[in-house]
């Protein structure tokens, strides 16, 4: 196991046991069996480690949802959205609880900005979902429906995050599909103004740049063993620098890295980067 990955895994164990603030770098290095110097070669500080863990956690669920929205059948999409989201948070519930507490307590500006970015990515994915499922039937209320769906997810997540209730996720997902369908059918008075719409559709005005992608890809390659995924990532990096491959080959290379634990986020960002490029080309 690579040292950075080891630190992240052992730190997660400690954070789940005693929280972010109560865990020291010394405790993390003791759990890993490494020196403090080795820790600081991987992370500049405990705060950077926390941000890296949160970034990894959020990018995993964001990329999973985005892939789901793009690839699921329309008649199953809403159910699979709820089911995938809830089972992911349940699987990682110790960290999810810590993460939610950190959001409420943090004064870390970098974390606040990052959470705003992920919130916008989440809203954008839900917008794509409701447009696919309901089409023009909800053209006036779809932005309100986004907030209803987000509220459902937060309220019911409390049952297993804080109340420790055993959850039937199939039943919960079917119940929320029914509730969402009822709202979509009977809502007639929109609240979300036109001023807010661009913030959802284009809220990622901090869109990832080519230089940021290249930096992230370099970092991920340093963390990976030699493999098909690493080779695919190298080819994608070369394609960003000097484009020469067909869209079909680029898409195939992205599929190669999608399920690697270090590359899910990169796959999502690359897809979004090329999607934005295509939209700009069509608008030109």
Backbone torsions as a table, in degrees:
resi	resn	phi	psi	omega
1	UNK	NA	134.6	178.8
2	UNK	-66.2	149.1	-173.8
3	UNK	-60.6	-41.4	-179.0
4	UNK	-63.3	-41.8	178.5
5	UNK	-64.7	-40.5	177.7
6	UNK	-60.4	-46.3	179.6
7	UNK	-60.1	-44.5	-179.5
8	UNK	-62.5	-42.7	-178.0
9	UNK	-67.3	-45.5	-178.5
10	UNK	-71.3	-34.9	176.9
11	UNK	-63.9	-39.8	177.4
12	UNK	-59.0	-42.1	178.3
13	UNK	-59.7	-46.1	-178.5
14	UNK	-68.2	-42.3	179.1
15	UNK	-61.0	-39.6	179.1
16	UNK	-66.1	-33.5	-178.6
17	UNK	-75.8	-38.9	-170.3
18	UNK	-138.7	3.4	176.7
19	UNK	92.4	163.4	-178.9
20	UNK	-63.1	-52.5	-169.6
21	UNK	-70.0	-32.3	-176.7
22	UNK	-81.5	-7.6	-177.5
23	UNK	-96.9	127.2	-179.2
24	UNK	-99.7	161.9	175.2
25	UNK	-61.0	-37.7	179.0
26	UNK	-60.0	-42.4	178.8
27	UNK	-64.0	-38.1	179.2
28	UNK	-65.2	-45.3	-178.6
29	UNK	-68.4	-34.7	176.6
30	UNK	-63.6	-42.8	-179.4
31	UNK	-65.0	-34.2	-179.3
32	UNK	-82.0	-21.1	-174.5
33	UNK	73.7	35.7	179.7
34	UNK	-128.7	170.4	178.6
35	UNK	-86.0	163.4	175.2
36	UNK	-62.2	-35.4	178.5
37	UNK	-59.8	-39.8	178.1
38	UNK	-65.8	-37.3	177.2
39	UNK	-61.1	-48.0	-175.0
40	UNK	-73.9	-11.2	170.3
41	UNK	-73.8	-25.3	-179.8
42	UNK	-96.6	-35.9	-177.7
43	UNK	-137.5	136.2	-179.1
44	UNK	-69.1	-27.0	-175.7
45	UNK	-162.5	170.7	174.9
46	UNK	-65.3	-36.0	178.6
47	UNK	-61.6	-39.4	177.9
48	UNK	-65.3	-37.9	176.3
49	UNK	-61.9	-45.0	179.3
50	UNK	-61.4	-44.2	179.2
51	UNK	-63.0	-38.9	179.1
52	UNK	-64.5	-42.0	178.5
53	UNK	-64.7	-44.7	179.5
54	UNK	-64.4	-41.5	178.9
55	UNK	-61.1	-44.4	179.4
56	UNK	-63.5	-45.2	-179.0
57	UNK	-61.7	-49.1	-176.5
58	UNK	-70.5	-36.6	179.7
59	UNK	-69.3	-32.2	177.0
60	UNK	-61.1	-51.9	-176.7
61	UNK	-71.3	-36.4	179.2
62	UNK	-63.4	-44.7	-179.7
63	UNK	-69.6	-35.9	177.3
64	UNK	-62.0	-44.8	-179.0
65	UNK	-66.3	-43.6	-179.3
66	UNK	-61.7	-43.0	178.9
67	UNK	-64.3	-40.8	178.6
68	UNK	-60.6	-47.3	-178.4
69	UNK	-61.1	-37.4	-176.5
70	UNK	-79.6	-24.5	-169.1
71	UNK	-117.6	-8.4	-178.2
72	UNK	-85.3	154.5	173.2
73	UNK	-66.9	144.1	-175.7
74	UNK	-57.6	-38.6	-175.1
75	UNK	-73.4	-15.0	178.7
76	UNK	-109.0	-6.8	-167.8
77	UNK	-60.5	-48.5	-175.9
78	UNK	-64.8	-43.9	177.8
79	UNK	-60.0	-48.2	-176.9
80	UNK	-66.2	-31.8	176.1
81	UNK	-61.8	-52.8	179.8
82	UNK	-63.2	-46.2	-175.8
83	UNK	-63.3	-46.1	-179.3
84	UNK	-62.5	-43.9	-178.1
85	UNK	-64.6	-47.8	-177.5
86	UNK	-67.7	-41.8	-179.6
87	UNK	-67.8	-32.7	176.6
88	UNK	-64.3	-48.6	-178.4
89	UNK	-67.5	-33.0	177.4
90	UNK	-67.9	-41.9	178.6
91	UNK	-60.4	-34.6	-178.2
92	UNK	-113.4	37.3	-168.7
93	UNK	-66.3	-32.6	178.5
94	UNK	-62.3	-45.2	179.8
95	UNK	-73.2	-36.2	178.9
96	UNK	-60.0	-40.8	179.0
97	UNK	-64.5	-45.8	177.8
98	UNK	-61.0	-41.5	-179.0
99	UNK	-62.2	-43.3	179.1
100	UNK	-67.1	-37.8	177.0
101	UNK	-66.0	-39.5	179.7
102	UNK	-62.8	-38.8	178.0
103	UNK	-59.9	-40.1	-176.8
104	UNK	-73.1	-26.8	-173.0
105	UNK	-103.3	-16.5	-167.8
106	UNK	-70.6	147.1	167.8
107	UNK	-120.1	10.7	-179.4
108	UNK	-75.7	111.6	-174.8
109	UNK	-63.3	-37.1	-179.8
110	UNK	-63.5	-40.0	178.2
111	UNK	-67.2	-40.6	179.2
112	UNK	-60.4	-45.2	179.1
113	UNK	-63.1	-43.5	-178.6
114	UNK	-62.9	-42.3	-179.6
115	UNK	-66.4	-35.4	176.3
116	UNK	-63.1	-41.4	179.3
117	UNK	-62.6	-45.9	-179.8
118	UNK	-67.1	-34.3	176.9
119	UNK	-61.3	-41.3	178.9
120	UNK	-68.6	-38.5	176.4
121	UNK	-62.7	-39.4	179.6
122	UNK	-64.9	-45.9	178.6
123	UNK	-61.9	-39.4	-179.9
124	UNK	-64.1	-40.1	178.4
125	UNK	-66.0	-41.1	179.1
126	UNK	-66.9	-36.5	176.5
127	UNK	-60.1	-45.9	178.0
128	UNK	-61.0	-38.6	-179.7
129	UNK	-62.9	-51.7	-175.8
130	UNK	-69.1	-31.4	176.4
131	UNK	-66.3	-38.2	178.3
132	UNK	-70.5	-42.3	-174.8
133	UNK	-73.6	-41.6	-170.4
134	UNK	-112.2	-16.8	177.9
135	UNK	58.0	-141.1	-175.2
136	UNK	-71.6	-10.9	-179.0
137	UNK	-61.1	-24.6	-177.0
138	UNK	-120.9	26.3	-173.4
139	UNK	-58.9	-28.3	-178.7
140	UNK	-90.6	-18.3	-173.4
141	UNK	-121.9	7.2	-172.9
142	UNK	-65.3	-29.7	-179.8
143	UNK	-74.3	-33.4	171.8
144	UNK	-65.4	-38.1	-179.1
145	UNK	-63.8	-34.5	176.3
146	UNK	-56.7	-45.6	-178.2
147	UNK	-70.5	-32.5	175.4
148	UNK	-63.7	-44.5	179.9
149	UNK	-63.7	-44.3	178.2
150	UNK	-61.1	-38.3	179.6
151	UNK	-67.5	-43.1	176.2
152	UNK	-54.2	-47.5	-174.8
153	UNK	-63.3	-42.5	179.9
154	UNK	-68.7	-42.8	-176.4
155	UNK	-65.6	-46.9	-176.2
156	UNK	-76.1	-24.5	176.6
157	UNK	-63.9	-28.3	179.6
158	UNK	-60.0	-27.8	-177.6
159	UNK	-60.9	-41.8	-178.5
160	UNK	-100.6	-16.2	177.8
161	UNK	-81.4	-38.0	-173.4
162	UNK	-118.9	-27.4	-177.7
163	UNK	-97.8	-10.0	178.4
164	UNK	56.6	39.7	178.8
165	UNK	-88.1	138.4	174.7
166	UNK	-70.8	129.0	-173.1
167	UNK	-115.3	133.4	168.4
168	UNK	-90.6	99.1	-172.5
169	UNK	-70.0	-27.4	175.2
170	UNK	-64.8	-49.1	179.4
171	UNK	-63.2	-44.1	179.4
172	UNK	-60.0	-44.1	-178.1
173	UNK	-66.1	-41.8	178.2
174	UNK	-65.8	-38.1	178.1
175	UNK	-63.6	-41.0	-179.3
176	UNK	-73.3	-31.6	173.3
177	UNK	-60.9	-45.3	178.6
178	UNK	-60.5	-46.5	-179.6
179	UNK	-62.6	-42.5	-179.5
180	UNK	-65.8	-41.0	178.1
181	UNK	-61.6	-39.7	178.8
182	UNK	-64.7	-43.9	177.6
183	UNK	-62.5	-45.0	-179.3
184	UNK	-61.5	-35.3	-177.1
185	UNK	-77.0	-39.1	-168.9
186	UNK	-108.7	-11.1	176.3
187	UNK	-67.4	130.9	-179.6
188	UNK	-129.2	-17.4	-176.0
189	UNK	-110.2	103.1	179.4
190	UNK	-74.4	144.7	175.8
191	UNK	-106.7	-39.0	-176.7
192	UNK	-66.3	122.3	-176.1
193	UNK	-77.9	165.6	178.1
194	UNK	-62.2	-24.2	-179.3
195	UNK	-64.3	-28.9	-176.5
196	UNK	-84.2	-20.9	-173.3
197	UNK	-56.6	-47.5	179.3
198	UNK	-61.1	-28.1	-179.6
199	UNK	-68.3	-29.8	176.2
200	UNK	-81.5	-50.4	-174.4
201	UNK	-69.3	-33.9	-176.1
202	UNK	-127.4	25.1	-175.9
203	UNK	-60.8	-21.4	178.8
204	UNK	-84.0	52.5	178.4
205	UNK	-70.0	-7.2	171.9
206	UNK	-92.9	41.4	-174.1
207	UNK	-56.3	147.1	-175.5
208	UNK	-65.6	139.3	179.1
209	UNK	-97.3	166.2	178.5
210	UNK	-61.5	-41.5	-179.5
211	UNK	-63.8	-39.4	178.3
212	UNK	-65.8	-39.9	177.5
213	UNK	-62.6	-45.5	-179.0
214	UNK	-62.3	-40.2	178.7
215	UNK	-63.6	-44.1	179.3
216	UNK	-64.8	-39.9	-179.0
217	UNK	-66.6	-39.7	176.3
218	UNK	-59.8	-44.7	-179.5
219	UNK	-62.9	-43.9	-179.1
220	UNK	-65.5	-39.6	-179.6
221	UNK	-64.2	-33.8	177.4
222	UNK	-65.6	-26.1	-177.6
223	UNK	-88.8	-9.0	-170.9
224	UNK	-104.8	146.5	170.2
225	UNK	-76.5	162.1	176.1
226	UNK	-60.4	130.9	-175.8
227	UNK	-168.5	173.1	174.6
228	UNK	-59.7	-40.2	-179.0
229	UNK	-64.4	-40.3	179.6
230	UNK	-66.7	-40.6	177.5
231	UNK	-63.9	-40.4	178.5
232	UNK	-65.3	-39.7	178.7
233	UNK	-63.9	-39.4	177.6
234	UNK	-62.8	-42.4	178.5
235	UNK	-65.5	-37.8	177.8
236	UNK	-67.3	-36.8	175.8
237	UNK	-62.8	-45.5	178.7
238	UNK	-62.5	-36.3	179.4
239	UNK	-66.1	-35.9	177.2
240	UNK	-65.2	-38.6	-177.8
241	UNK	-74.6	-47.5	-178.9
242	UNK	-133.7	91.4	-177.2
243	UNK	-61.2	129.3	178.5
244	UNK	-150.8	-12.9	-174.0
245	UNK	-92.9	155.1	176.7
246	UNK	-72.8	155.8	176.6
247	UNK	-55.3	-34.8	-179.4
248	UNK	-66.0	-39.9	179.0
249	UNK	-69.1	-41.5	177.6
250	UNK	-59.8	-44.6	179.2
251	UNK	-61.5	-40.5	178.6
252	UNK	-64.2	-39.6	178.3
253	UNK	-65.9	-38.9	177.4
254	UNK	-64.5	-39.5	177.0
255	UNK	-62.6	-34.5	179.7
256	UNK	-61.1	-33.8	-174.7
257	UNK	-97.8	-8.7	-169.2
258	UNK	-56.9	-40.2	-172.9
259	UNK	-95.3	2.7	175.3
260	UNK	-75.8	132.6	-175.1
261	UNK	-58.1	-27.4	179.4
262	UNK	-87.0	-11.1	-168.5
263	UNK	-115.6	-4.6	-178.0
264	UNK	-54.9	-47.1	-178.3
265	UNK	-64.4	-41.9	178.9
266	UNK	-62.4	-42.0	178.8
267	UNK	-59.2	-44.9	179.2
268	UNK	-62.4	-46.6	-177.6
269	UNK	-66.2	-37.8	178.0
270	UNK	-64.6	-44.2	177.5
271	UNK	-58.5	-45.1	-178.3
272	UNK	-66.7	-37.4	178.6
273	UNK	-60.9	-47.5	-179.0
274	UNK	-71.5	-32.3	176.0
275	UNK	-63.5	-44.2	178.5
276	UNK	-64.5	-38.6	178.0
277	UNK	-62.1	-42.4	179.4
278	UNK	-64.8	-41.0	179.2
279	UNK	-63.0	-41.6	179.9
280	UNK	-66.8	-36.5	179.2
281	UNK	-66.0	-38.9	179.9
282	UNK	-71.0	-32.4	-179.9
283	UNK	-76.2	-21.7	-175.7
284	UNK	-69.1	NA	NA
